[in-house]
């Protein structure tokens, strides 16, 4: 009966692999909204019905509040010309904004964009989100850093893998229903990641959205994920995209 035991083990292993394979997610476009085509989008977050965005490029980096429905810029604060703005998130009434190679995170008051303080960190800054207590930061590698928002100390590092392969170029991040969604730089795909073991649990391919953008445009890669807690929908855009898309995500 050894052959039967071996067969059973093989079937069990195959079933296990099938269960752990990432889901292929689909989407439905609910609405399209204007977006500043000069914005090199780095971070995007909806909180309390308010939409905040950070943009990059030296000499052009900004922090913005945007009217969600119209894309109108309600407020804008330029960052220093010597820094390259990156991801942002709002946590406990404070707005955290990363910089690319300047090793500095700036903290602002969300209602006024008034500076509160700054923190230093090692390595590059790319994307930023939080689980409601701890900041979660990407640096373009396959690792995510869990960071204490009070002093920016790293409390945990999570290696992200798609199966057995490290998943590099993790960029803009969003915490949604207990999982991390991440733009993968230089692609139009979003990975859904388990914060427990770093495994990719789902893939969302949004390449079709870029094809829907009005022309002419100078749209670059998809970047920017904002979760609307009221509807469960996502608001997504990209670098120099003239539109934002409200989408409903579901299994294919």
C-alpha positions in Angstrom: 0.0 0.0 0.0 3.1 2.3 -0.1 2.0 3.4 -3.6 -1.4 4.5 -2.2 0.3 6.5 0.6 2.6 8.2 -1.9 -0.4 9.0 -4.2 -2.3 10.4 -1.3 0.6 12.5 -0.3 1.1 13.8 -3.8 -2.6 14.7 -4.1 -2.5 16.5 -0.7 0.6 18.5 -1.8 -1.1 19.4 -5.0 -4.2 20.5 -3.2 -2.1 22.6 -0.8 -0.4 24.3 -3.6 -3.7 25.1 -5.4 -5.1 26.6 -2.2 -2.1 28.8 -1.7 -1.9 30.1 -5.3 -2.7 33.8 -5.5 -6.2 34.7 -6.7 -6.6 36.4 -10.0 -8.8 39.4 -9.2 -11.0 41.2 -11.7 -12.5 44.7 -11.6 -15.4 46.8 -12.7 -15.0 50.5 -13.5 -17.6 52.4 -11.5 -16.6 56.0 -12.5 -13.8 58.1 -14.0 -12.8 61.3 -12.5 -10.4 64.1 -13.5 -6.8 64.0 -12.2 -4.0 66.6 -12.6 -2.0 65.4 -15.6 1.1 67.2 -14.2 1.0 65.2 -10.9 3.7 62.6 -10.6 1.6 60.6 -8.1 3.5 58.9 -5.3 0.9 58.5 -2.5 -2.9 58.5 -2.4 -5.3 58.1 0.5 -9.0 58.6 1.2 -9.7 59.2 4.9 -12.9 60.6 6.4 -14.2 61.3 2.8 -11.1 63.5 2.1 -8.5 62.6 -0.6 -4.8 63.4 0.0 -2.0 63.0 -2.6 1.7 63.4 -2.6 3.7 64.0 -5.8 7.3 63.6 -6.7 10.2 65.0 -8.8 12.9 67.4 -7.5 11.6 70.9 -7.6 8.0 69.7 -8.2 7.1 67.6 -5.2 3.9 68.6 -3.4 1.4 67.6 -0.8 -2.3 68.1 -1.8 -5.9 67.7 -0.8 -8.1 66.9 -3.7 -11.9 67.0 -4.1 -12.6 63.3 -4.7 -15.4 63.7 -7.1 -14.0 66.4 -9.3 -10.2 66.1 -8.9 -10.0 69.8 -8.1 -7.0 70.7 -6.0 -8.3 72.2 -2.8 -5.0 72.8 -1.1 -1.4 72.4 -2.1 1.9 72.7 -0.3 5.2 72.4 -2.1 8.0 70.4 -0.5 11.6 71.7 -0.5 13.1 71.7 -3.9 15.9 69.5 -2.6 13.7 66.6 -1.8 11.8 64.0 -3.9 8.4 63.4 -2.4 7.2 59.8 -2.0 4.4 57.9 -0.3 2.0 59.3 2.4 -0.5 58.1 4.9 -2.6 59.6 7.7 -2.4 58.0 11.2 -3.8 59.3 14.5 -4.5 62.8 13.1 -1.0 63.2 11.6 0.1 63.0 8.0 3.4 61.2 7.2 5.2 61.9 3.9 8.3 60.0 2.8 11.2 61.2 0.6 13.1 59.1 -1.9 16.8 59.4 -1.2 16.8 62.1 1.5 16.3 59.6 4.4 13.6 61.9 5.9 9.9 61.5 6.7 8.0 64.7 7.3 4.9 64.9 9.6 2.2 67.4 8.8 -1.1 68.5 10.4 -3.7 67.3 7.8 -6.1 70.2 8.1 -3.5 72.9 7.5 -0.4 71.1 6.1 1.5 72.7 9.0 4.8 70.9 9.7 4.9 69.1 13.0 8.2 67.3 13.1 10.5 65.0 11.0 12.1 61.6 11.3 15.2 60.1 9.7 15.4 56.5 8.4 17.9 54.3 6.6 17.5 53.5 2.9 15.1 54.8 0.3 11.5 55.8 0.9 8.8 54.6 -1.6 5.3 53.7 -0.4 3.6 54.2 3.0 0.4 53.0 4.7 -0.6 51.9 8.2 -2.7 49.2 9.9 -4.2 51.8 12.2 -1.4 51.5 14.7 1.9 50.9 12.9 3.3 52.5 9.7 4.2 50.1 6.9 6.8 51.3 4.5 8.3 50.1 1.2 11.7 51.0 -0.2 11.6 49.4 -3.7 12.9 46.1 -2.6 11.0 42.9 -1.7 10.8 44.0 2.0 8.3 45.9 4.0 9.2 47.7 7.2 6.8 48.0 10.1 7.6 51.3 11.8 6.7 52.9 15.1 5.1 56.3 14.2 6.4 58.0 17.3 10.1 57.6 16.7 10.4 55.8 13.3 12.1 52.7 14.8 11.7 49.5 12.7 9.7 47.0 14.8 9.4 44.3 12.1 10.6 43.5 8.6 8.5 41.4 6.3 9.9 39.7 3.2 7.3 39.6 0.4 7.2 36.6 -1.9 5.1 35.4 -4.8 5.3 31.7 -4.1 9.0 31.1 -3.4 10.2 34.2 -5.4 10.9 37.5 -3.7 8.7 40.3 -5.1 10.7 43.4 -5.8 9.7 47.0 -6.7 7.1 47.2 -4.0 5.8 50.8 -4.3 2.7 52.7 -3.2 0.8 50.8 -0.4 -2.7 50.6 1.0 -4.1 48.7 4.0 -7.4 47.1 3.0 -9.4 44.7 5.2 -6.4 43.3 7.0 -4.2 42.9 3.9 -1.6 45.1 2.1 -2.2 46.2 -1.4 1.0 47.2 -3.3 1.7 48.8 -6.7 4.6 47.0 -8.4 6.7 49.7 -9.9 7.1 49.6 -13.7 4.0 47.4 -14.0 0.3 48.0 -14.0 -0.3 45.3 -11.5 -1.3 45.4 -7.8 -0.3 42.6 -5.4 -2.4 41.7 -2.4 -0.1 40.7 0.4 -0.6 38.9 3.7 0.9 40.9 6.6 1.4 37.7 8.5 3.8 35.8 6.3 4.4 38.2 3.3 2.9 35.8 0.8 1.1 37.3 -2.2 -2.6 36.2 -1.9 -3.9 37.9 -5.0 -3.1 39.8 -8.2 -5.0 42.6 -9.8 -4.0 43.5 -13.4 -5.1 47.1 -14.3 -3.3 47.4 -17.6 -6.6 48.0 -19.3 -7.1 51.3 -17.4 -4.1 53.0 -19.0 -5.6 52.2 -22.5 -8.8 54.1 -21.5 -7.0 57.4 -20.8 -7.8 60.2 -23.2 -5.0 61.1 -25.6 -2.7 62.9 -26.0 -1.2 62.2 -22.6 2.2 61.5 -21.1 0.9 58.9 -18.7 3.5 56.7 -17.1 3.1 53.7 -14.7 0.1 53.0 -12.5 0.7 54.3 -9.0 -1.8 55.3 -6.3 -4.3 53.2 -4.4 -7.0 54.8 -2.2 -9.6 52.7 -0.4 -13.1 54.1 0.1 -14.3 52.6 3.4 -17.9 53.8 2.6 -18.2 51.8 -0.6 -15.4 49.3 -0.5 -14.2 50.6 -3.9 -10.7 51.6 -4.8 -9.7 54.9 -6.4 -6.6 54.4 -8.5 -4.5 56.5 -10.8 -0.9 56.8 -12.1 2.0 59.1 -12.7 0.9 61.9 -15.0 -2.5 60.3 -15.5 -5.2 62.7 -16.5 -7.8 60.5 -14.8 -8.6 58.6 -11.7 -10.7 55.4 -11.8 -13.1 54.3 -9.2 -13.2 50.5 -9.4 -14.9 47.6 -7.7 -12.6 44.6 -7.1 -13.9 41.0 -7.2 -12.8 37.5 -7.9 -12.6 36.7 -11.6 
